[in-house]
Amino acid sequence: MDKLLQQKYLLPIVIFIFFIVNSIQGNYTELLPDEAYYWVYSQYMDWGFFDHPPLVAVWVKISDFLFNNEMGVRFFSSISFSILVYLLWKTIDHPKKNRFTWLFLLLIFSTALLNVYGFITTPDTPLLLFFSLFLFAYKIYLSKKNTLSYLLLTLSIAGMMYSKYQGVLIVFFMILSNWKLVKDYKLWLVCLGVIILYIPHLTWQYMNDFPSIRYHLYERASVATYKIEYSLMHFVNVIAIIGFTFIIIYKAFYRGIKSTNLYHKGLNYIISGFFVFFLLSSFRGHVQAQWIAPIILPLILITFDYLLDNQKQIKLFNYLALINIIIIIIARIIIANEGIIPVKLEFHGNKEWVFKARELTQNTDRVFINSFQNSAIFWFYTKEKPHYQKNFLGRKNQFKFIPGNKTFLSDSVSYFTRTSRDYSEIKMNSGKDSIFISFIKNYSSLFEIKIYLIDSDELLIKNNSKNLIKATIENPYDFDIDLKDIFIEIVFQNKKGNEIYSIPAKIDLSTIRASSKENISLEFYPSILNSLDEYPHLGIGIKTANNMDLVKVSSLHNYIIID
């Protein structure tokens, strides 16, 4: 048995077996809503998408060419995971490694979060593949500095940047660990090559007013006040992505943190850099576990070398790894089979509600409000394209670039929302959440109308009296808009921006011409404004006569109440 574990065929055999296991898992497990969203990417291939660079769409496109079910999203991810494992193995140059192939495989397949990327498809999937190639290329570079190393560095960095913007963090922290890199003129040629390869994506960003940059740096949800639970969850995530073996893995990292070996130093900088960067990010809001997923790869490399040099630790690691593997096997069975536990996961219940909803909404145009994930899930499983709209509470997403969503008119609409309304007619469960469906006649979506205040440095609002404020309304469409079909409201929001009190406003304009803007006066009578503390922010809200929800709220402003 020992000889079997040490033979050279062990690695490819186990990799192949896990490819089969991952493929079966991917085939019989329902899609995550985010995976369906990335499938939507692939329906309109481009050099960029709202949230991410395009490589995740390439992964899906390749899979979709071969399969039309869940494997049409995941197949290539199972392949790339297998390549990732092989590249990590090739990166290791420890003299004892061939005697401990089994230990390396145990490290890989007992690491909690890494297992998930063997059968799901997210931007992290190609990122981890090209990160493993980068680690392999950098190892060659430090020892040989040959043409192959420079070419692989160029390809891997470009691949990381085309996968997820976190790729720049990996490169930055590696350079930070070895400032002599800036003296190598050939590495500047590598940078030039990466930039040239990245020009199509940069061009796409420029042509679309840098939507990804705006979203990730400025528009992404942030908290008004710091909550300690965000930082505490970051610490939990650092442990959770590893599992019970974190005791050994982070001990290995700690023992080697002062290493003078340039390669290990680079690995340590990447791990430490990601930890600190996302700890600071937790001051702005919730940090998701997958954001720190890249640190898994350098941790595996560090731990493997540590265990070979400290073999007394192997026995404890084996016990902890066994616990991880048992939990992982149970979790994978639960993920693939709804009903084993009483709690629904994001993998569960999507097919059920999708086909029920399709049956209930036949012969209508479907409009999903604010839930781009549900819209994507519906589209994937039915292959019937719905319309997506966001109101003022919804976040921007890729659907803004999909034809047919900005302007939409219909005689009969089934209106899907995630929250109940007085007019909701059907309620059903969508995975972990609920969906509410209403039926609307003569539907019009005018979500791209813009409105904003004029001279709003200091707003004086008279309570229980007539108020007039000046604003500008802009029609971006190529047709006139009859303003009798538009309701204008003065909106007062709380500090978090998720609770409102609104007042109808009269407008002194009947029609706004196509592709034009007009200055308007708004008349309104506030009568129950009791406290600035309760609703400190004011804006102008718009809703169409048949939408029933505010579709737009202008920029918010502070105001002063005058009694």
Number of C-alpha atoms within 10 A of each C-alpha: 6 8 8 10 16 16 15 13 11 15 20 13 11 14 18 14 13 18 21 14 15 25 22 16 22 25 20 14 22 25 26 20 22 17 24 27 24 27 28 24 26 22 13 12 13 16 17 23 26 22 19 22 23 23 26 27 29 19 25 27 22 17 21 21 10 13 15 12 17 23 27 20 33 32 27 26 29 26 18 21 25 21 17 22 20 16 20 21 19 14 18 18 11 11 9 11 17 18 15 16 19 19 18 22 16 16 21 19 19 25 23 22 18 20 19 15 21 27 26 25 29 26 22 23 27 26 26 26 25 28 26 26 26 26 26 21 23 22 20 18 17 12 10 11 15 11 11 13 20 20 13 21 26 22 20 25 25 23 24 28 26 24 27 22 18 16 21 14 15 25 17 13 19 23 16 17 18 14 9 9 14 12 9 10 10 14 15 13 13 19 16 13 18 19 16 12 17 16 12 14 19 17 14 17 19 11 10 14 11 14 21 21 15 13 16 14 9 10 13 12 13 14 12 12 10 13 14 11 13 19 21 12 18 22 14 12 19 19 18 17 20 24 22 22 24 19 14 19 24 17 14 21 23 12 12 19 17 11 14 10 9 14 18 20 19 24 25 24 22 25 22 15 19 20 17 12 12 18 18 14 16 23 19 19 20 18 19 14 17 14 13 20 20 22 22 20 22 22 21 20 23 21 22 22 19 20 20 18 13 11 11 10 13 17 11 14 22 16 12 18 24 17 15 20 19 12 16 20 12 11 12 16 14 18 21 18 15 17 13 11 10 7 11 17 17 17 19 22 18 22 19 13 19 22 14 11 20 15 10 13 17 11 11 17 20 25 24 23 22 21 19 25 19 26 26 26 26 25 19 24 18 13 10 11 15 17 24 24 24 23 18 17 14 14 14 19 19 18 22 14 14 14 10 13 19 19 14 16 13 14 11 15 23 23 23 26 20 18 13 16 13 7 12 16 12 14 17 15 15 21 21 13 13 14 21 20 26 19 18 19 12 12 21 18 20 25 20 15 18 17 24 19 21 13 10 15 10 10 15 15 20 18 16 14 12 12 16 15 17 14 19 14 16 18 20 16 16 10 12 14 17 12 16 12 14 17 18 24 23 25 23 26 20 16 13 11 14 8 12 14 15 17 16 16 21 15 18 12 14 11 13 17 16 14 12 14 16 14 15 16 17 19 17 21 18 17 12 10 16 10 9 14 9 15 21 17 21 22 21 24 26 24 23 21 16 15 17 13 15 21 22 24 22 18 13 18 17 16 19 13 13 10 9
